[in-house]
């Protein structure tokens, strides 16, 4: 393969990974780019999971053998089956060498003497009808991240030393692409995550609630929102310091997450300050109220704070038409406001204190008073 052809292959691989929007797209682009660059028939990208002592396959592309899936859920191999990985990366590389690729053939080492020889790989080549493979370690942030694997079928020209050297270059390009993907994923995570509690933040709730209300309008899905105000946070901050107050927020966040897990697919979030919420799509209103009741009980058992004021609004209750996210948020917030004012130990639920026209929560939510007079938070003007 000419130098110009290889240079174009490297550029194509880098561009493919740069264009990926998700980790899966990035994995596929890495494997597909290496497959084309090396003239293989099959390629795989695997990650080294140190804590489990195994190589886990992320993506398989090209001519897959029976049982090989593009994005396998459970294809993993104990690292002890491939000692060349740990032997090379822990001994040779640690001793000052550079990570490089090596070649295996279905016939075993034969005349080639390679310290990387592994009978497990040879057996795998034979079992899957492949004649040879090149394996390139992927190094990220100065540590072994995983490997890039490209194979050719029986009868095809075997990989040579030059191919292995080129595979090492490709692995370096893949490592740079993976690093970029990780940075983007971290940026996305931070954009939708509360940094103190690790829960979703208000932005994530806004997006998910808009989608949920659209599902309700299109399919009739039950959408429920539990809005919580943590009691006693200011007193804790004033008397024991903000570090202790942060600990209260973190502990309540854990309780909220635990209770949210009782509702399949629920989103637990911190809206800001001492305000939290649970967003549920699918479970009935009664199920959500039971979880909200459990949340109040568990919050009351925390050693810090004074429990939680909890309001619930669900399209499964008689609350009138819910056409916007803002409407459901106003109802849940109004219910929480009444719970706070009454020092209620249980959640207040919109639509359950009287007919739709007489329910005090609905009246409060429908109040025409200026923002801030009757509602405790400004809502988006959708």
MIBAMI-883389 format. One record per residue (C-alpha): residue in one letter; x negated, y, z negated. Coordinates in steps of 0.2 Angstrom, whole numbers, plus 2048, in hexadecimal, padded with zeros to 3 digits. Example, Ala and Ser with C-alpha at 12.3 -4.5 7.8 and 13.67 -1.06 7.14 Angstrom:
BEGIN
<fidren:a, x:7C2, y:7EA, z:7D9> $
<fidren:s, x:7BC, y:7FB, z:7DC> $
This chain:
BEGIN
<fidren:x, x:800, y:800, z:800> $
<fidren:x, x:7F9, y:811, z:805> $
<fidren:x, x:7F5, y:81F, z:7F9> $
<fidren:x, x:802, y:82A, z:801> $
<fidren:x, x:80F, y:81D, z:7FF> $
<fidren:x, x:80B, y:81A, z:7ED> $
<fidren:x, x:80B, y:82C, z:7E9> $
<fidren:x, x:81C, y:82E, z:7F1> $
<fidren:x, x:822, y:81F, z:7E7> $
<fidren:x, x:81C, y:827, z:7D7> $
<fidren:x, x:825, y:837, z:7DB> $
<fidren:x, x:835, y:82E, z:7DF> $
<fidren:x, x:834, y:825, z:7CE> $
<fidren:x, x:831, y:835, z:7C5> $
<fidren:x, x:83F, y:83E, z:7CE> $
<fidren:x, x:84B, y:82F, z:7CB> $
<fidren:x, x:848, y:830, z:7B8> $
<fidren:x, x:849, y:843, z:7B8> $
<fidren:x, x:85A, y:842, z:7C0> $
<fidren:x, x:861, y:835, z:7B3> $
<fidren:x, x:86E, y:83C, z:7A7> $
<fidren:x, x:86F, y:82D, z:79B> $
<fidren:x, x:863, y:821, z:794> $
<fidren:x, x:86A, y:813, z:79E> $
<fidren:x, x:868, y:81D, z:7AE> $
<fidren:x, x:856, y:821, z:7A9> $
<fidren:x, x:853, y:80E, z:7A6> $
<fidren:x, x:85A, y:809, z:7B7> $
<fidren:x, x:850, y:817, z:7C0> $
<fidren:x, x:840, y:811, z:7B7> $
<fidren:x, x:842, y:7FF, z:7BC> $
<fidren:x, x:849, y:803, z:7CE> $
<fidren:x, x:83B, y:80F, z:7D1> $
<fidren:x, x:82D, y:802, z:7CC> $
<fidren:x, x:836, y:7F5, z:7D6> $
<fidren:x, x:835, y:7FF, z:7E6> $
<fidren:x, x:823, y:806, z:7E2> $
<fidren:x, x:81C, y:7F4, z:7E0> $
<fidren:x, x:826, y:7EB, z:7ED> $
<fidren:x, x:82E, y:7DF, z:7E1> $
<fidren:x, x:83E, y:7D6, z:7E1> $
<fidren:x, x:843, y:7D8, z:7CF> $
<fidren:x, x:83E, y:7E4, z:7C1> $
<fidren:x, x:842, y:7E6, z:7AF> $
<fidren:x, x:83F, y:7F3, z:7A1> $
<fidren:x, x:83E, y:7ED, z:78F> $
<fidren:x, x:83B, y:7F6, z:77F> $
<fidren:x, x:831, y:7EF, z:770> $
<fidren:x, x:83B, y:7EF, z:761> $
<fidren:x, x:82E, y:7EE, z:753> $
<fidren:x, x:83A, y:7EC, z:745> $
<fidren:x, x:841, y:7DC, z:74D> $
<fidren:x, x:831, y:7D6, z:755> $
<fidren:x, x:838, y:7D4, z:766> $
<fidren:x, x:839, y:7DB, z:778> $
<fidren:x, x:84A, y:7E0, z:77C> $
<fidren:x, x:84F, y:7E2, z:78E> $
<fidren:x, x:857, y:7F2, z:793> $
<fidren:x, x:85A, y:7F1, z:7A5> $
<fidren:x, x:858, y:7E4, z:7B3> $
<fidren:x, x:858, y:7E9, z:7C5> $
<fidren:x, x:856, y:7E0, z:7D6> $
<fidren:x, x:859, y:7CE, z:7D9> $
<fidren:x, x:85F, y:7C8, z:7C8> $
<fidren:x, x:85F, y:7B6, z:7C4> $
<fidren:x, x:86E, y:7AE, z:7BC> $
<fidren:x, x:872, y:7B5, z:7AB> $
<fidren:x, x:868, y:7C5, z:7AE> $
<fidren:x, x:873, y:7D4, z:7AC> $
<fidren:x, x:86F, y:7E6, z:7B2> $
<fidren:x, x:871, y:7EC, z:7A0> $
<fidren:x, x:870, y:7DD, z:795> $
<fidren:x, x:877, y:7DE, z:783> $
<fidren:x, x:86D, y:7D0, z:77B> $
<fidren:x, x:85E, y:7CC, z:786> $
<fidren:x, x:84F, y:7CC, z:77B> $
<fidren:x, x:83F, y:7C2, z:778> $
<fidren:x, x:835, y:7C0, z:768> $
<fidren:x, x:825, y:7C8, z:76A> $
<fidren:x, x:81B, y:7B9, z:764> $
<fidren:x, x:821, y:7B1, z:775> $
<fidren:x, x:816, y:7BE, z:77E> $
<fidren:x, x:806, y:7C0, z:773> $
<fidren:x, x:7FE, y:7CA, z:781> $
<fidren:x, x:808, y:7D9, z:77C> $
<fidren:x, x:803, y:7DA, z:76A> $
<fidren:x, x:7F1, y:7D3, z:76D> $
<fidren:x, x:7EE, y:7E0, z:77A> $
<fidren:x, x:7F7, y:7EF, z:772> $
<fidren:x, x:7F1, y:7EC, z:761> $
<fidren:x, x:7DF, y:7E6, z:764> $
<fidren:x, x:7D8, y:7EC, z:775> $
<fidren:x, x:7E1, y:7FC, z:776> $
<fidren:x, x:7DE, y:800, z:763> $
<fidren:x, x:7CC, y:7FC, z:767> $
<fidren:x, x:7CB, y:80B, z:773> $
<fidren:x, x:7D1, y:803, z:783> $
<fidren:x, x:7DE, y:80A, z:78E> $
<fidren:x, x:7EF, y:801, z:791> $
<fidren:x, x:7EF, y:7F8, z:7A2> $
<fidren:x, x:7FB, y:7EC, z:7AB> $
<fidren:x, x:7F7, y:7DA, z:7AF> $
<fidren:x, x:7FD, y:7CD, z:7BB> $
<fidren:x, x:805, y:7BC, z:7B8> $
<fidren:x, x:809, y:7AE, z:7C5> $
<fidren:x, x:814, y:79F, z:7C4> $
<fidren:x, x:805, y:794, z:7C7> $
<fidren:x, x:7FD, y:79A, z:7B6> $
<fidren:x, x:7EC, y:7A3, z:7B5> $
<fidren:x, x:7E4, y:797, z:7C2> $
<fidren:x, x:7D4, y:7A0, z:7C8> $
<fidren:x, x:7D9, y:7B0, z:7C0> $
<fidren:x, x:7D2, y:7B2, z:7AF> $
<fidren:x, x:7DE, y:7BE, z:7A6> $
<fidren:x, x:7DE, y:7C0, z:793> $
<fidren:x, x:7F1, y:7C5, z:796> $
<fidren:x, x:7F6, y:7B4, z:79C> $
<fidren:x, x:805, y:7AE, z:793> $
<fidren:x, x:80D, y:79D, z:797> $
<fidren:x, x:81E, y:7A4, z:792> $
<fidren:x, x:81E, y:7B0, z:7A0> $
<fidren:x, x:818, y:7A2, z:7AC> $
<fidren:x, x:827, y:797, z:7A6> $
<fidren:x, x:833, y:7A6, z:7A8> $
<fidren:x, x:82C, y:7A9, z:7BA> $
<fidren:x, x:82F, y:797, z:7BF> $
<fidren:x, x:840, y:796, z:7B7> $
<fidren:x, x:846, y:7A5, z:7C0> $
<fidren:x, x:83F, y:7A1, z:7D1> $
<fidren:x, x:832, y:7AF, z:7D1> $
<fidren:x, x:820, y:7AD, z:7D7> $
<fidren:x, x:817, y:7BA, z:7CD> $
<fidren:x, x:819, y:7CA, z:7C3> $
<fidren:x, x:810, y:7D9, z:7BD> $
<fidren:x, x:812, y:7DF, z:7AB> $
<fidren:x, x:80E, y:7F1, z:7A6> $
<fidren:x, x:80E, y:7F7, z:794> $
<fidren:x, x:818, y:807, z:791> $
<fidren:x, x:810, y:813, z:785> $
<fidren:x, x:81A, y:821, z:77D> $
<fidren:x, x:813, y:82E, z:770> $
<fidren:x, x:804, y:824, z:76E> $
<fidren:x, x:80C, y:814, z:76A> $
<fidren:x, x:812, y:804, z:773> $
<fidren:x, x:824, y:807, z:779> $
<fidren:x, x:828, y:7F8, z:784> $
<fidren:x, x:823, y:7F1, z:795> $
<fidren:x, x:827, y:7F3, z:7A7> $
<fidren:x, x:829, y:7E2, z:7B0> $
<fidren:x, x:829, y:7E0, z:7C3> $
<fidren:x, x:82A, y:7CF, z:7CC> $
<fidren:x, x:829, y:7C8, z:7DD> $
<fidren:x, x:832, y:7B8, z:7E4> $
<fidren:x, x:829, y:7A7, z:7E7> $
<fidren:x, x:820, y:7A8, z:7F8> $
<fidren:x, x:81D, y:7BB, z:7F8> $
<fidren:x, x:80B, y:7C2, z:7F7> $
<fidren:x, x:806, y:7C2, z:7E4> $
<fidren:x, x:802, y:7D2, z:7DB> $
<fidren:x, x:7EF, y:7D7, z:7DB> $
<fidren:x, x:7E4, y:7E1, z:7D0> $
<fidren:x, x:7E8, y:7F1, z:7D9> $
<fidren:x, x:7FB, y:7EE, z:7D6> $
<fidren:x, x:7F8, y:7EC, z:7C4> $
<fidren:x, x:7EE, y:7FC, z:7C4> $
<fidren:x, x:7FC, y:805, z:7CD> $
<fidren:x, x:809, y:7FD, z:7C1> $
<fidren:x, x:7FF, y:806, z:7B2> $
<fidren:x, x:802, y:816, z:7BB> $
<fidren:x, x:814, y:813, z:7BD> $
<fidren:x, x:816, y:80E, z:7AB> $
<fidren:x, x:80F, y:81F, z:7A6> $
<fidren:x, x:81B, y:828, z:7B1> $
<fidren:x, x:829, y:81E, z:7A9> $
<fidren:x, x:823, y:822, z:798> $
<fidren:x, x:824, y:835, z:79D> $
<fidren:x, x:836, y:832, z:7A3> $
<fidren:x, x:83B, y:829, z:793> $
<fidren:x, x:834, y:837, z:789> $
<fidren:x, x:83E, y:844, z:793> $
<fidren:x, x:84E, y:839, z:790> $
<fidren:x, x:84B, y:838, z:77E> $
<fidren:x, x:849, y:84B, z:77C> $
<fidren:x, x:859, y:84D, z:786> $
<fidren:x, x:862, y:841, z:77B> $
<fidren:x, x:85C, y:849, z:76B> $
<fidren:x, x:861, y:85A, z:772> $
<fidren:x, x:873, y:853, z:775> $
<fidren:x, x:873, y:84B, z:764> $
<fidren:x, x:86F, y:85B, z:75B> $
<fidren:x, x:87B, y:865, z:765> $
<fidren:x, x:88A, y:85A, z:75E> $
<fidren:x, x:883, y:855, z:74D> $
<fidren:x, x:883, y:85E, z:73C> $
<fidren:x, x:871, y:85E, z:737> $
<fidren:x, x:875, y:85C, z:724> $
<fidren:x, x:881, y:84E, z:724> $
<fidren:x, x:87E, y:845, z:734> $
<fidren:x, x:890, y:846, z:739> $
<fidren:x, x:897, y:84D, z:749> $
<fidren:x, x:899, y:860, z:749> $
<fidren:x, x:8A6, y:86D, z:74E> $
<fidren:x, x:8A1, y:86D, z:760> $
<fidren:x, x:8A3, y:85A, z:761> $
<fidren:x, x:8B4, y:85B, z:759> $
<fidren:x, x:8BA, y:868, z:765> $
<fidren:x, x:8B5, y:85D, z:774> $
<fidren:x, x:8BC, y:84D, z:76D> $
<fidren:x, x:8CC, y:855, z:767> $
<fidren:x, x:8CF, y:85D, z:778> $
<fidren:x, x:8CD, y:84C, z:780> $
<fidren:x, x:8D8, y:844, z:773> $
<fidren:x, x:8E6, y:850, z:776> $
<fidren:x, x:8E5, y:84D, z:789> $
<fidren:x, x:8E7, y:83A, z:785> $
<fidren:x, x:8F6, y:83E, z:77A> $
<fidren:x, x:8FE, y:848, z:788> $
<fidren:x, x:8FA, y:83B, z:796> $
<fidren:x, x:8FC, y:82B, z:78D> $
<fidren:x, x:905, y:82F, z:77D> $
<fidren:x, x:8F6, y:829, z:772> $
<fidren:x, x:8F8, y:82E, z:760> $
<fidren:x, x:8EC, y:83B, z:75B> $
<fidren:x, x:8E9, y:83F, z:748> $
<fidren:x, x:8DE, y:84C, z:740> $
<fidren:x, x:8D9, y:84C, z:72E> $
<fidren:x, x:8D2, y:85D, z:728> $
<fidren:x, x:8C9, y:85D, z:717> $
<fidren:x, x:8C2, y:86B, z:70C> $
<fidren:x, x:8B6, y:865, z:6FF> $
<fidren:x, x:8BB, y:86C, z:6EE> $
<fidren:x, x:8AE, y:873, z:6E2> $
<fidren:x, x:89F, y:876, z:6EE> $
<fidren:x, x:89D, y:888, z:6E9> $
<fidren:x, x:89D, y:884, z:6D7> $
<fidren:x, x:890, y:877, z:6D9> $
<fidren:x, x:885, y:883, z:6E4> $
<fidren:x, x:887, y:891, z:6D7> $
<fidren:x, x:883, y:886, z:6C8> $
<fidren:x, x:877, y:879, z:6CE> $
<fidren:x, x:870, y:880, z:6DE> $
<fidren:x, x:872, y:87E, z:6F0> $
<fidren:x, x:867, y:86E, z:6F1> $
<fidren:x, x:874, y:865, z:6E6> $
<fidren:x, x:882, y:86D, z:6F0> $
<fidren:x, x:87A, y:865, z:700> $
<fidren:x, x:879, y:855, z:6F7> $
<fidren:x, x:88C, y:856, z:6F4> $
<fidren:x, x:88F, y:85A, z:706> $
<fidren:x, x:884, y:84B, z:70B> $
<fidren:x, x:88D, y:83F, z:6FF> $
<fidren:x, x:89E, y:844, z:705> $
<fidren:x, x:899, y:843, z:717> $
<fidren:x, x:894, y:830, z:713> $
<fidren:x, x:8A5, y:82E, z:70B> $
<fidren:x, x:8AE, y:835, z:71A> $
<fidren:x, x:8A4, y:82B, z:726> $
<fidren:x, x:8A8, y:81B, z:71C> $
<fidren:x, x:8BB, y:81F, z:71C> $
<fidren:x, x:8BA, y:824, z:72E> $
<fidren:x, x:8B4, y:812, z:732> $
<fidren:x, x:8C5, y:80C, z:72C> $
<fidren:x, x:8CC, y:814, z:73C> $
<fidren:x, x:8C5, y:80C, z:74C> $
<fidren:x, x:8BC, y:81A, z:756> $
<fidren:x, x:8BF, y:828, z:74A> $
<fidren:x, x:8B4, y:837, z:74A> $
<fidren:x, x:8AD, y:83D, z:73A> $
<fidren:x, x:8A7, y:84F, z:73A> $
<fidren:x, x:8A2, y:85E, z:730> $
<fidren:x, x:8AA, y:86E, z:736> $
<fidren:x, x:89F, y:879, z:72C> $
<fidren:x, x:89C, y:87E, z:71A> $
<fidren:x, x:8A7, y:873, z:70F> $
<fidren:x, x:8B4, y:86E, z:71D> $
<fidren:x, x:8B4, y:85D, z:725> $
<fidren:x, x:8C0, y:853, z:730> $
<fidren:x, x:8C4, y:842, z:737> $
<fidren:x, x:8CB, y:841, z:749> $
<fidren:x, x:8D4, y:831, z:74D> $
<fidren:x, x:8DB, y:82B, z:75E> $
<fidren:x, x:8E6, y:81B, z:75E> $
<fidren:x, x:8EA, y:816, z:74C> $
<fidren:x, x:8FB, y:81A, z:746> $
<fidren:x, x:8FF, y:829, z:73B> $
<fidren:x, x:902, y:81E, z:72C> $
<fidren:x, x:8F1, y:816, z:72E> $
<fidren:x, x:8E8, y:827, z:72E> $
<fidren:x, x:8F2, y:82D, z:71F> $
<fidren:x, x:8EC, y:81D, z:716> $
<fidren:x, x:8DA, y:821, z:71A> $
<fidren:x, x:8DC, y:833, z:715> $
<fidren:x, x:8E3, y:82D, z:704> $
<fidren:x, x:8D4, y:822, z:702> $
<fidren:x, x:8C9, y:830, z:706> $
<fidren:x, x:8D1, y:83B, z:6F9> $
<fidren:x, x:8CE, y:82D, z:6EC> $
<fidren:x, x:8BC, y:82A, z:6F0> $
<fidren:x, x:8B8, y:83D, z:6F1> $
<fidren:x, x:8BF, y:83F, z:6DF> $
<fidren:x, x:8B3, y:831, z:6D9> $
<fidren:x, x:8A4, y:83B, z:6DF> $
<fidren:x, x:899, y:841, z:6D0> $
<fidren:x, x:898, y:852, z:6D8> $
<fidren:x, x:8A6, y:85E, z:6DD> $
<fidren:x, x:8B9, y:85D, z:6DA> $
<fidren:x, x:8BF, y:852, z:6E7> $
<fidren:x, x:8C6, y:857, z:6F7> $
<fidren:x, x:8D6, y:860, z:6FE> $
<fidren:x, x:8DC, y:856, z:70D> $
<fidren:x, x:8E9, y:85A, z:71B> $
<fidren:x, x:8EF, y:84F, z:729> $
<fidren:x, x:8F7, y:852, z:739> $
<fidren:x, x:8FC, y:844, z:745> $
<fidren:x, x:906, y:843, z:755> $
<fidren:x, x:90D, y:834, z:74E> $
<fidren:x, x:917, y:83E, z:742> $
<fidren:x, x:925, y:84A, z:745> $
<fidren:x, x:91B, y:85A, z:748> $
<fidren:x, x:922, y:860, z:758> $
<fidren:x, x:919, y:860, z:769> $
<fidren:x, x:906, y:860, z:769> $
<fidren:x, x:900, y:867, z:779> $
<fidren:x, x:8EF, y:86F, z:773> $
<fidren:x, x:8E1, y:86A, z:768> $
<fidren:x, x:8E4, y:87B, z:75F> $
<fidren:x, x:8F6, y:876, z:75A> $
<fidren:x, x:8F0, y:866, z:752> $
<fidren:x, x:8E2, y:86F, z:749> $
<fidren:x, x:8ED, y:87C, z:742> $
<fidren:x, x:8F9, y:86F, z:73B> $
<fidren:x, x:8EB, y:865, z:733> $
<fidren:x, x:8E4, y:875, z:72C> $
<fidren:x, x:8F4, y:87B, z:725> $
<fidren:x, x:8F7, y:86A, z:71C> $
<fidren:x, x:8E6, y:86B, z:715> $
<fidren:x, x:8E9, y:87D, z:70F> $
<fidren:x, x:8F9, y:877, z:706> $
<fidren:x, x:8EF, y:869, z:6FE> $
<fidren:x, x:8E2, y:875, z:6F8> $
<fidren:x, x:8EF, y:881, z:6F1> $
<fidren:x, x:8F8, y:873, z:6E8> $
<fidren:x, x:8E8, y:86B, z:6E2> $
<fidren:x, x:8EF, y:85B, z:6E9> $
<fidren:x, x:8E6, y:84B, z:6E5> $
<fidren:x, x:8EE, y:843, z:6F5> $
<fidren:x, x:8EE, y:849, z:707> $
<fidren:x, x:8FC, y:855, z:70D> $
<fidren:x, x:903, y:84F, z:71D> $
<fidren:x, x:90B, y:85A, z:72A> $
<fidren:x, x:91D, y:855, z:72F> $
<fidren:x, x:921, y:84B, z:720> $
<fidren:x, x:928, y:858, z:714> $
<fidren:x, x:938, y:85B, z:71D> $
<fidren:x, x:93F, y:85D, z:72F> $
<fidren:x, x:934, y:865, z:73C> $
<fidren:x, x:93C, y:876, z:739> $
<fidren:x, x:93B, y:875, z:727> $
<fidren:x, x:92A, y:86D, z:723> $
<fidren:x, x:920, y:87A, z:71A> $
<fidren:x, x:910, y:874, z:722> $
<fidren:x, x:917, y:877, z:733> $
<fidren:x, x:91E, y:888, z:72E> $
<fidren:x, x:90D, y:88D, z:728> $
<fidren:x, x:905, y:887, z:738> $
<fidren:x, x:912, y:890, z:743> $
<fidren:x, x:910, y:8A0, z:738> $
<fidren:x, x:90D, y:8B0, z:743> $
<fidren:x, x:902, y:8B8, z:736> $
<fidren:x, x:8F1, y:8BE, z:73C> $
<fidren:x, x:8E3, y:8B2, z:73D> $
<fidren:x, x:8DB, y:8B1, z:72C> $
<fidren:x, x:8EB, y:8B5, z:722> $
<fidren:x, x:8F4, y:8A4, z:724> $
<fidren:x, x:8E6, y:899, z:72B> $
<fidren:x, x:8D6, y:896, z:724> $
<fidren:x, x:8CC, y:894, z:734> $
<fidren:x, x:8CC, y:89D, z:744> $
<fidren:x, x:8D0, y:890, z:752> $
<fidren:x, x:8CB, y:891, z:764> $
<fidren:x, x:8D8, y:89A, z:76E> $
<fidren:x, x:8DD, y:88C, z:77A> $
